Each structure stands twice: as structure tokens, then as C-alpha cells.
């Protein structure tokens, strides 16, 4: 694939990721700190079609540009977003590379779980000074299982649709 096409495709995925991040920030959350993570659909697609570095770039741009748009750059929520994104994209990248036979939903769940665990650890250690929020891990991990499944199923559905329409890789 030509470099210009590659850059254009990754730019479109980045715009879609940022858009979903911003839209999702406007949706009221029944559980504070938990969101569906629909923007990760496009990060998964970039990871599958272009690789880890590109997916990490899209994830970081999602957190930075999205936080600028919603007015949360350099706030605690930005720190949680970018750290969770870096860890989850890294875990998903390892899963794609070494997790032979792991489904897209499984990869998505790993990303959601690692994102949640990272955020709870950062809040506990940096903001509270101790692991006082560890009691939140079980319900948050369960919720991440659900949200990661939804994201993984959505990514799989979109992946099969895009695969037929466009030569992505």
C-alpha cells in the first residue's frame, strides 16, 4: 500500500476514534468511571490492519485530541485515559502477535480489562496514596468483561464489512 493511502486510512480511523470518544463522553454513565469504550473499535481495526505502532498512535491521539475537544487535557481524567490506553493497546498488541487462536472479542476483553485495572491502580496509588480502591476491582473487571465483549463484537462486525469493501492492508 502506498504511504499516502496508509496515512489517509490511519487518519480516517483516528478521526472516527476521536469522534466516538467525544460522543461517548456526552452519554451519562450509570457507573462512574465506566464507559463502553466504543472508540476502541477503531483502535482494534488499526491494530489488526496496520500494527501496534499505528494503533498506539491512534490511541494516544484519541486521548489527547479528544481531551482537548471536551476540555479535559492535563486533568486527572486525561491521565487515566492516556495511561489506560497505552497499557491496553500494548496488551492487545501482544495478544495479536502471540495469542494464536484468540478471537477479536478476546483481544478486546483483554484491552478493556487492562485499561480498567490500570485506571484503578493509578487512582489508588497516585491520588489516594494506597491501594484503597482494590475492592472496586471485582465489579469493574466484570463490567469490563461486558464492555470489552460489546466492543469486540462490534469491531468484528465492522472488520468483516470493511474487509469486503476496501483493501485495508
Order of alpha helices (4+ residues) and beta strands (2+ residues): alpha-alpha-alpha-alpha-alpha-alpha
